[in-house]
């Protein structure tokens, strides 16, 4: 499914962002950020009990082997193994999402740093 977010670059269609996470507070932060921004996303559970975060497929997304991580198919990937632009570490993910998709500054106010 392709989703459209009202107010995001008039008429642009957004594909769901893939959220790689597990049931942890850092994972919840990203889930809440995506929901607050009204972005379409798909949750992919990375089972920490099975050490899935150290599997080769996940290390192409996050070389640190930690959750959460996202892959945004609406942006160009850095490497051909990735399905979109991948970001990891909860704070970096939140800044990325707000910088790109929070056009009104509802979650992270826009500040001119000059």
JOURPE-V380364 format. One record per residue. N is the residue number from 0. OMEGA is omega in degrees with one decimal (999 if undefined). Layout:
# JOURPE-V380364
n->{N:N}
omega->{OMEGA:OMEGA}
This chain:
# JOURPE-V380364
n->{0:1:2:3:4:5:6:7:8:9:10:11:12:13:14:15:16:17:18:19:20:21:22:23:24:25:26:27:28:29:30:31:32:33:34:35:36:37:38:39:40:41:42:43:44:45:46:47:48:49:50:51:52:53:54:55:56:57:58:59:60:61:62:63:64:65:66:67:68:69:70:71:72:73:74:75:76:77:78:79:80:81:82:83:84:85:86:87:88:89:90:91:92:93:94:95:96:97:98:99:100:101:102:103:104:105:106:107:108:109:110:111:112:113}
omega->{174.6:-175.9:175.3:178.2:-179.0:177.1:178.9:177.3:177.3:172.7:178.7:176.1:-179.8:171.4:-178.9:174.2:177.9:177.9:177.0:-171.6:174.2:-175.9:179.6:177.7:179.1:175.7:179.5:-179.8:-176.5:176.2:179.9:179.3:178.5:-179.7:-179.1:-179.2:178.7:-178.3:175.0:178.4:178.1:179.3:176.2:-178.2:176.8:-172.8:-179.9:179.1:178.5:-179.9:-177.9:-179.8:178.3:179.3:-178.6:-179.7:-179.1:179.9:173.0:178.1:178.2:-178.8:177.1:178.9:-179.8:175.8:0.9:173.5:174.9:167.8:-177.4:-178.6:178.7:179.3:-178.9:178.1:176.3:179.9:-177.2:179.0:-175.1:176.9:-177.7:-179.1:-175.7:179.4:177.9:-171.4:-170.4:179.9:178.9:178.9:-179.2:177.8:178.6:-177.7:-179.3:-179.0:-174.8:-169.7:179.0:-172.5:-179.8:-178.8:-178.7:-178.3:178.7:-176.7:177.2:-179.2:175.7:-174.7:-179.5:999}
